């Protein structure tokens, strides 16, 4: 068995290497910020991508693994850990379970974007969470047209607009007031960012739809998963659609774990003012 390790830059790999060695797993390292194209041949002979860090590191590993159909196992060394599966102490047991086939695969949707100027593709990116069009540092709103496939759905003034996957629905999209989607859904979420009109609300889009955003008059920035940023000008179009392959995430716990994480990590469903277990005798 061969695994690619994607560590956070601050993670020391000395002790981790011993865990993989005891498990009989051959490893190679890919730096988190490094491009994936130069290691394509290595990825073709890789059975597992293991990320060591937080959710940001998991996103980097996911973008690396997704085009090649390689499963991803996240080890949480960060703060939130919505995407990771193991704590560091569970890595050795997790590798043993993976080798024994004692796990399930949770499939998640990736997101592909293209920045176009007329018929020319200027930039292309792959993400797991979201694509964001946002105003450059300025007090001005930007105006843009939006559509799905060949149908225009509106023109709005806002700070920007975000297109998220179900995975990204618990990230920046949630902070902008978007809905939470169950993570294996293939739907996309269109979330306007601080729109001028209060009637402009988030929309959940069916699987397979292509979203496009055309800038009317102002320049803007385009950001993928919070790490890759392009500049876009008036008349440029951003086209966003689901990636044809789905990410394979290694899970050892049941699907209901997502709802426990919502409560534990985000506080969804936890009352702001807990009631005492027994109020008998209280005034």
C-alpha angles and dihedrals in degrees: 000000000000127000135188114219117210108188133185107252091249096052117107111220101196097096092035092056089057091055092054092044092054089049091053092242120146111219142194128186129235117188113236097238096040121109118255100221097081092056098047093116091052091050092054088065097041124107101189141016113213119194120203110197138041133312092292091059089047089056091054091050091047093054088050095049102037101078090050099045093239117155117243126217117191123207112197116232094144137076110265107026100188092147104034123089108200139046114224094259090059098054097096093049090044093055090050091052092048092051090048092050091243098142142076129237118235111199119213132185122248124205128228124198136186127192108212135190107196103310097338122099107222100178138004130195142176122215142166103207113033152320115230130196108195139165118265115246099301140109091241124102117228125232119219141165120231132198146166117229104317096339122095110219102184154312118248142175113225145127087266145297132258130207111200138181123226087266091054092048089086093048130056092338090061091052088054092054099264124147125264114246126199102257100241094056116114094213123116126221123221109205122180113215112231095328118201091229115064090210092068103097135169118280129206109221126208120252115273098028121133115220122204131191122193120195112227107195113332132072119244144178126246118210130187118205090335094288111076120056132185132182119239130190138203111300094021116129129213115206117196130184140152116279110250094235122060124225116250111220119190112232130181095179130065127270090257088071088084091068092048089053091050089057097040101040103029103022096238110164094009111124115239090221108035116214119232113254090241122024094177112136095014120129 
